[in-house]
Amino acid sequence: MRQLTCTMPPPEVLCLTLDGDASEAAAQLVAHDWAVTHAHSVAAAQRMLAHGSFNVGLLIVGTGPGVPLASIEALVHSSDTTEWIALCEAPALEVPEFRDLVLDGFFDQQVLPVEWHALSVMLLHAQQRALLRQGRRNEARGHDALGMVGQSAVIGRLRAEIRKVSATDAPVLIGGESGSGKELAARAIHQCSQRAAGPFVVVNCGAIAPTLIHSELFGHERGAFTGASSERHGLIEAANGGTIFLDEIGDLPLDLQTNLLRFLQEKTIIRVGAVRNLKVDVRVVAASHVDLAEAVAVGRFREDLFYRLNVLSIDVQPLRRRMEDVRVLAEHFFQRCASTSRTRARGFSRQSLEAMQAHAWPGNVRELYNRVQRAVVMTDRRLIAPADLGLSMADSAVGVALNTARTTAERDVICLTLNRVGRNITHAARELGVSRMTLYRLMDKHRISLDEQMAAQALPSWSAAPAPLRTAPSRVAG
């Protein structure tokens, strides 16, 4: 019976030859089980990268590239999942500009004449690194058609809520702290709705002068006031057939709230200076970082408008409540910023990732984006450090101190309980609400013994014993 075998296709390498013998390199690479795709110009290599996927690129330049280094640099940075190796004569590396390009943008280099087996091994190492980078990139793309980055349960619930409210035309009120992504949620609602082909108009109610906001929202007729030399459509009218997003609606003056209420009720507007109503088909999505129910209670927001807007409501959680998304967001922002900036950075260092996880992010997602953008532009490192982000490792000391305090408190409670019950394990376990085996494990963890010295050394600063402690096992175990 004939045995069937399954062979894997050979790994692919994009070989860009600017100076040297391309045929010899191709023959040697094929002999070492590589599939070679040739390019004889930077432009040709760019086209091949755009239409194909290459984990490894080999640049053969001989004594020098012979083309502007800026074009090679653009090629190398055009794909963040392709690792490049340079093959050149020794004099080429003596040119400072080319040497800096190799150090900043290439996985490695070899000097001619080549030991082809060693080059093949180097290419395999570069391929493995490219695959790791591709995996991280795919992880960082933890977003769907909604454009919402993240893989946490919190962002999953938000996606589900957005899809639900997108199925109707009812007004939506989005709550959340500044910088948490309320506008992104509003855009996602629009993109998922039947109005996706229509306009999406953003109005920051807190950024328009009170004297102009009426005209901005509802438009005006020619001659309606001094300076109104022509007819102007308002922003609500501009959103006809689509969605208008009223950001920070809590800052809207009370008199404008009345006009907005009329629009929501009747689906008509009246321009400043006009004598007739205009019918418009617009869905309203509003957002505010302040509690509108509280604003209603103190008279700063109309109650009837609040209920008109609050038909469907969504809360966008702050970043500190979905910390598992920090790394995914940071990688996403890095890719976006690096694609438009000439930077030598290829990612984040382990220390910077730890510092980001320890930071409280009071400015939410907007703060994270700003810090990553600044780091990409300002860093001189291949891996972004905490200092580039404006963070320090001291930020993570809070987490360390908390763990230390928890451990110390756990040990002190066990010692105190054992002391109070005369070092009786059964009684102590009952007081603490854990099993005897769990208590033995905790005593071993904290190196607590039952000798006479233990009782004398336990918490000497506590002058009086507190009431018996009854704690759930999970709390005692930390």
Salt bridges, closest charged atoms under 4 A:
GLU73 OE1 - ARG342 NH2 2.74
ASP80 OD1 - ARG137 NH1 2.94
GLU83 OE2 - ARG133 NH2 3.14
ASP104 OD1 - ARG344 NH2 2.93
ASP144 OD2 - ARG159 NE 3.28
ASP144 OD2 - ARG163 NH2 2.77
ASP169 OD1 - ARG195 NE 3.03
GLU177 OE2 - ARG320 NH2 2.51
GLU183 OE2 - ARG187 NH2 3.16
GLU216 OE1 - ARG232 NH2 3.23
GLU221 OE2 - ARG271 NH1 3.32
GLU231 OE2 - HIS233 NE2 3.62
GLU231 OE1 - ARG271 NH1 3.05
GLU237 OE2 - HIS233 ND1 3.81
GLU237 OE2 - ARG271 NH2 2.81
GLU248 OE1 - HIS289 ND1 2.63
ASP281 OD1 - ARG195 NH2 2.61
ASP304 OD2 - ARG302 NH2 2.59
ASP325 OD2 - ARG322 NH1 3.00
GLU331 OE2 - ARG136 NE 3.52
GLU354 OE2 - ARG350 NH1 2.93
GLU367 OE2 - HIS359 NE2 2.82
GLU367 OE2 - ARG371 NE 2.92
ASP388 OD1 - ARG381 NH1 2.77
GLU410 OE1 - LYS445 NZ 3.12
GLU410 OE1 - HIS446 NE2 2.59
GLU431 OE1 - ARG420 NH2 3.32
GLU452 OE2 - ARG423 NH2 2.99
